Amino acid sequence: MKKRGTTNLLLLLIAILNLAFTSAAPPAPASTPDLEPASASNPPPGPDRFAIIAVEYTAYEWNLRLWKDKSTACTIYSEHDKVPLPWEVYRDCGETIYDKWIVQPPCNINEVKTCVGYYAVLVDSVQKEKEIAMQLPAASAWISLEDCEQVLSSATNICETKPTLVIRGQEPLPNYAITSVQGTYDGEPFSCDDADVCKFRIPETNEEGVKVEFWSYSNYGDSSLVYTAQVRVQTADEGDPDQLYWYVDILSSQWQGIAVATCSEAWGVFPPVGGMPEWLSTPKQSEQLSSDIPYTYLAANLILQGAVDASACPDGGLMPGNVVNQCGLEKSRDAVREWQNQFDELILGTARETSVPARLLKNLFARESQFWPGIYQAVGDVGLGQLTENGADTTLFWNRSFFNQFCPLVMDSETCGAGYANLDGDQQIELRRALVGSVNAACEECPLGLDLTQADFSVGVFAHTMIANCEQTGQVIYNYTGEAPGEVASYEDLWKFTLVNYNAGGGCLAEAVSLAQATSGLPLAWEDLAPHLTGACSGAVDYVNDISQ
């Protein structure tokens, strides 16, 4: 890691009052006369839930007195038994006293006669009760599909019949219920009253899909938030003209089902229709990740660590600079094949957990380290994916969920609660170094000089690092084009841009995006961007081409 871094609807989707669509029911032929969809003049009210509760507490009374004559200057009330806080002094004593108190010198308790200013004395405490407003959990709405098979490797849903969209309202409070689910599909309103679920069949769309807005009403007297989804439906016969399939992709925070393809929602772009290109796929079995490539760097390390006996070869199988010779490469072939496939099951499990494509991870490790998870030639690139401190900085800054998991392993929870960007410089350095250390499997006292347990742990770290880089890539593209990433490039090309970000850094990506936009305009393809990766950034071209093939 060098960075160190729509079609119009063919059927109107309207429900008749007091009728919820079923999967077999066709959409209503016309909109309900008294239904008004969400608009600027008639939006759903949204959540409005507060309960007044009584809370017992201890009230403390303090006197702020003058040292010179022990007279009381003011009285301060608090809900804690500690010395009054500055804002409490300001609130109860006023600005004049506060200005003097905040700058007064410390008092030597052995020479109180010389003390100046004020001191605080606790004079009373009493149990009290107060009423506070507590926000209650709001109603929500969720979107899913019915009778469709979800394909794990691409997160695309495949339906053998025209897909049924399901929008379900949810009421979290006991004794209350969802009374209606409403929304718009491609600008056409729909309503399922007296029901907590809406179902309707959806037609084919264009490649950009259609926008869906949806919300639920509760007999509490309010509604959920207005949620949005982008829904794409494409048909294909898969080689059999007598059997039509519908490929359905849904981008929404309220989607219930297998997670969408990695970074799709962040970029606002659908994955390729019908599935991923091979290098962005995840197979069903780890054996399908198996490779047999004669990696020279891996072979040299196996010989150096005694895992391969190449003593019968000239110079013990190694040329000057510990470069494996042809004889050493032949002697180590079986060991190299076994070694490069030992992480496959873990890579597959990590891909299923994080949705980062398994083949992308394996190709990345092959390119970066040839699966030797130590320090690369003492230059500070560490682990299977060759992480550096700059790369760790990207991971911790751009992948907040990972930061929330990792930081408490290094620092206390209160410190971590501030977020990575709000830590001071030394704390950020400590975290970056801890993250780099966590993927470094080099271990002098371990067999072969490696702690493979550490290497196994690092696979997940690198998956989360890739997610961080796709988030940063999306921001770079937005910053330099003013467009959402999905409006600028395809899903596959956005992954290639992400590899540039991972390998060469956000600066290289930003410059190339800017130059490519000026030269080729928008949208951008990898072929438009690559020629503008020059100078110190030029190595990213072969890097991306190697991993994506």
N, C-alpha and C positions, 0 to 999 in steps of 0.2 A: 504494500500500500504506500505509494509514493507520497500521497498527500500528507500525509502526516497532518497527515491530515484528515306529427310528423307527417310523418305522413298524417293527413287528416284522419280522424277516426272513421272507419268504415261502418261502424255501429255506434250510436250514441249510448254512452254508459250512464244511464239514468235509472234510478230506482223509483218505483211507485211508493207513495207514503204507506207505511206499515207493512212493507214487503222487503225482505232482505233477499238479494239474489242468491241462488244456489249455483253450483257448478254446472247444472244442466239447464239453467234458466237463461234465455237470451236477454241482453240489455233492453231496457225499456225503449220504445220507439221514439219517445219525445220527452223533453224535460218536464218535471213536475211544475205546474204553474206557480205554486207559491214558494218554491225553493229559490232562495237567493244564495249563490255561492259566495265564498269569502271574497271580499273586495275591500278597497280602502274605506267605502261607506258602510259596509256591513261585515266587519270581521268577527270571527268568534271571539268571545271575551278573553279567553286564555285562563290560566289558573288564577284563582283568587281565594286562597285558603289560609285562614289564620284562626287559631284558637287561643282564648285567654286562659291562662293557667296561673294558679297561686303558687308562689315559691317562698319557702321560709329562708330567712337569712339572718345573720348577725350584723347589727349596725354598731359601728364603733364611733365614739365621740372623742375628738382630740382638741386640746387647747394649744395654740401656738403662742408661747410666752416670750417676753423680753428677758434676756439674761440680766440686764442691769437692775431691774426692780421686780422681776417675777410676775409682772402684770400680764393679763391675757390680751393679746393683740387681735385674735380672731379664733373662731371655732371651726373645726374641719370635721366633716362626716365622711366615713368610708365604709367599705364592706370587707375590710381585711384588717388584721391586727399588726401590720407592719407600719413603719414610719410613713406618714403621708407622702404620696407621690407628688412630683412637681406640678402636674396638671391639677391635682386636687387642691394644692395650696393656691394656685392661680384662681381656680374656680371659687373657692370659699373665702379667700383673704384679699383678693383683688390684686391688680397689677403692681401697685406701689410696694406693698409688702413682699410680693413675690420677687420683684426685681432686687430687693435688698437681701432676701433670704437665699436666693439662688447663688449669689456670689460671696456670701459671708465665709470667712475662714473657718477651718475646723476648730473645735473647742478642745483644749486640753482638760480632761476631766479632773486633773489634779490641781488646776489653777483656774477654777470656774470664775473667780472674781475678775479675771482679765478677759473673759469671753464676751464677744459682742454679737449682736443680732438676735436670733430667735432659737428656741428649742421647742420640741413637740412633746406633749404629755398626754397619755391616754387617761381619760377621766371617767369613761363609762362605756358600757356595752349592753345591748338589749336585743332580744329575739324579736324579729319583725316578719311581716309577710307582705309580699308585693305581687302585683299582677303583671305578667309579661305576655306579649303576643308571640306565639310559636307558629312558624310556618308548617303546614301539613303537606304530606306528599300529594302530588297532583295526579290527575287522570293522565293517561297517555294513549298512544295508538301505535300499533306495530304492523308491519307489512310482511307478507310471506306469499308462497305459492302453494298450490294444492295439486297432488297427483303428478309431480314432476320428480325426476331423479336428479340429485345433485352430484356433480362430478368433482371429486376432491382435487384432482390435479389442476383444474382451471377455475374452480368455483362457479362454473357455468351450470345452469339448470337445463336439463333436456326433458322435453315433454312430448309424449307420443300423440297427444290431442291438443287442441288449442288451449293454451295455458289459462288457469284460473287464478286471478289475483285475489288475495285475501287481505283485508284490512280489519284488524281487530282492536276494539277499544279495551282499555284496562282501567278498572277503578280500584285503587289500593285501600280505600277506607271501608271498614265494615259498615253495614247498614245503608250503603249507597251503591248505586249501580249506573252503568253506562246506558244512556237512553237513545243515543243516536251516533252513527258514524257518517261523516260527510266529507266531501272534498271535491276536487276537480281532477279529471284525467284529460290531459292534453287540452286544457281550457274548458272542457265540458263538465258541468257540475253533476255530481251524483249524491244520493242521500239514502241511507238505510235507517229509517226511523224505527223506534221501538225494538232495537236490536243492538247488540254489542259487536256484531261482525257484519262486514260487507263482502260479498263475493261476486265477481263478474269475470266473464271471459274477456281476454284482451287480444286484439288483432296484431298483425305484424306491423312493425315500425321501420323507419329508416335506420341507418347505422348510428345516428346520434341518439336515438330513442326519443321518448316523450317525457314531459314533466308531469309528475303527480303531486298534488297537495292533498293532505288528509289530516283529520282531527276527529276527536270524539267529544260528545257532550255528556255531562253527568247530571243526575238529579240533585247533586250538591248545589247546583245553580251556576256552574262555570263550565269551562271546556279545557281540553288539553291545549298544549301549544299547537301551532300549525307546523306540521312536518312536511318535508319534501322528499321525493325520490325521483331518480331518473331511471326509466324502465325501457329496456331494449328487447324487442322480440324479432328474431330472424328465423326463416325457415330453410331447411335443407333436406334432401332425400337420402343422403349418405350412400349414394350409389344404387338405391332401390327406389325407382320412381313410384312404386305402389305404396311406399311407406314414407310419409312426411314427418319430419321432426321439427319441433320448435326449440330454438336456443334462446334462453331468457337470462338476462343479466339485470340486476337491480342494485343501484347505488343509493344507499340511504343509511342514516344513523339508526333507523328503526328496523332495519332488515333483520329477520329471524331466519336463520339457515346457516349453511356453511359460509364462513367469512369470504367476502369478495376477494378477488385476486389482489395480491399484495400491492399496496399503494394506489389502487384504482380510485378509492374514495378521496384520498389526499390529492391526487392529480385531477380528479373529475373526468376520468376517461375509462371507457370500457375496454376489457381485454379483447383480443382477436376473436371474431365469431367462430364458433366451433372448436375452440381450444387454443392452447398456447403453442408457439414454436418450441421445438424440442428443448432448446437450451433454457427455456423458462418453464419447463414442465416438472412435475413430480410424479415418478412412477408409482405403481401400486406395491411393488416388491423391491427390497433393497438390492437384490441380485441384478435388477435392471440398471443399476448405477455402476455395475462392475466395469472396470477398465483394465487394460493391459498395455501400458505405455512405458517404454524403457527410459525412465527419468534418470538423467545423468547425475544431477545434484543429489537426489535421493540415494542412488547407488553408491556414490562416493561416501556419503555419511554412514551408510550401512557397513561399508568396508572399514571406515575409520573407527567405528564403534565395535568392531569385531562380530557383528551380526552375520557377515559374509566372509568366508575364508577365501581370499584371492591371493594367497601366498605363492601359488604356482604361476601366477601371471608376472610378466615383467614389471619390476618396481612395485610389486605387491598390488597391482591393479590400478595404481594411481600415478598420474603424471605430476610434474611440478605444479604447485598451487592446489594440490589435492583434487585434481580433475581426473575423473575416472577414464581409464583407457578402454579400448574395445574388449580386451580380455576380461577386465574387471566388470565391464557392463554385462558380458555374457554370464560370468560367474554369479552375478547378483540378480539375474533376471527373475527367478522364482521368488526371491525375497522381496524384490521391488513390486512384483505383481500382488503378493499377499499384503504388503504394507499399504499400498495405495488404496486398497479396498477395505481395510479394517475399520474405517470410520463410516462406511456406507449406511449401516443400520441407524447409527446416531444421526447422520445427516438427514435421513428420511424422517425420523421421529421429530427432529427439530423443524423440518419443513412443514410437517403436519401441524405442529404447535404454533408456529409463527406465520405460516403461509408464504414464507420466502421459498422460492422454487428450489427443490433439492439439486437439480442439475446445475443451476446457477452457483450454488454453494460449492459443489464438488469442483466445477470448472475454476472457480475463484481460488480454491485451495491449491489446485494443480498449478495454476499460473503463478501464484504468490510464493509458495513454499515447496512445491512438489511433495506435499504432505509431511514435511519434516518440521515439527512444531516448535522449533527453538528460535534462537537469534540468528538472523541471516547475516553471515560474514561480519558480525560485530558492528553493523551499521545502525542498530536500533530498531530494525523492523522485526516484529516479534510474532511468533505463533503461526498457526495454519494459514491465517489470512494476512499476516505481516502487519500487525497494528503498531502504530506509533503514538506518541502523546498527542499530536495534532489530530490524528484519527480518533483517539479516545475523547478529545474535546468535542468533536462532531457528534459522537455517539451520545455523550452525556447531555449536550445542549439540545439536540434535535429529537431525541427519543425520550420524552418525559416519563413514560411508563417504565422504561428500563432504568432510568435514573432513580425512580422511586423504589425500585427493587434493589438496586445495587448500592446506593448511597448508605442505607442503614447497616450494611455489612462493614462499612469503614468508619462512619461517623454516627453520632447520636441522632435520634429521629427528629429532635427539635431543630438541629442544624440543617438536616436534610429538607425539612419542611419549607425552608425558604426558597428552594429550587436552585438548580445549578447556576443560573445566571446571577443570582443574588449572593452567592458565596464570595468570600474575599479571595484574593489571588492565591494565597498560600493554600487555602482549602481546596480550590480548584486543582492546583498542582498535585496535592495529595491524592485527590480522587482519580485524576488522569493516570498517575503513576500506579495507583492500585489497580486500575482497570487493565493497563498494559501488563502489569505483573500477573494478573489473573489468567492471561492467555499464553504466558511464557512457560512452556513445559520443560525448559532446560533445567537439569538437576544433576549436579556432579556426582552425588552419591547413588543415583538411581541407575538401574540397568540401562545400558545404551545411552546414559546421560540424559534421559528424558523421563518425566513423570507423565505417563499417558493418561492418568486420571485428570490431570490439569488440562491436557489436550482435549479430552472429551468435554470438559466443562466449557472450553473455549468455543466449541461449535455453536452453541446458543448465543454466546456473546457476539460472534461475527454475524449471525443472522440479524440480531437487533441492531448491529452497526450498519448493515445494509438498509434496514428500515429508516434509520436516522439519515442516511445519505439520500434516500429517495425523497424524504421530507425537505432536506436542504436543497436538493435539485429543483423541486417544485417551486421553492421560494426564489431561487436564483432566476428561473425562467420567468416567473411573474415580475420580478424586479426589473428585468431587462427587456421584457416585451410588453408588459402591462396587460397580459392575457393569462387566463388560467392555463396551467400546463396542458390539460386535455384539449385546449383549443389550438395549441401550438404544435403538438407532435403526437404520434401514435403511442400506444402503450408499449410496444416493443422498443421504439426509439427512445422513449423516456427512460427505460431501463438502461439503454446504452449510454445515455447522458449521465445516468446515475453512476455507472462504472467510471466515467471520466471524473466525476466528482470524487469518487472513492480513491482513484489512483493518482490523479494529478491535482485535485483540489478545486474548490469553488471558484477561485480566481481564474484558472484556466477555462473552466466551463463558462463563466460569465463572459470572458473575452470572446470565446468562440461563438457563443449565442449572439452576442452583439454584432460581430463581424458577419456571421452567416445571415442574420436578419437584414443587415444593410445590403448584402450581396444578392440573396435569394428571396428575401421576403418571407412571409409566413404562409402556410405552416412550414416547419422545419423537419427534415429527415436526417438520419445519421450521415448520409452522403453529403448533405449540405454543410453539416457541422465539422466533419472530420478534416477537411482541408485547412480549416482555421485553427487547428491545434498544431502550433508550430513552436520552434525553440524548445524551451524546457518542458513544454506541454506535449510535444510531438509523440513521446512514447506511449501516450494514452491511446493512440490510434491502433497500434498493433495489440495493445492490451485488450481493448474492447473487441476487436475482431477475433482474437484468440479465444476469449471466453464465450463469445456469442455464436461460435461455430459448433 
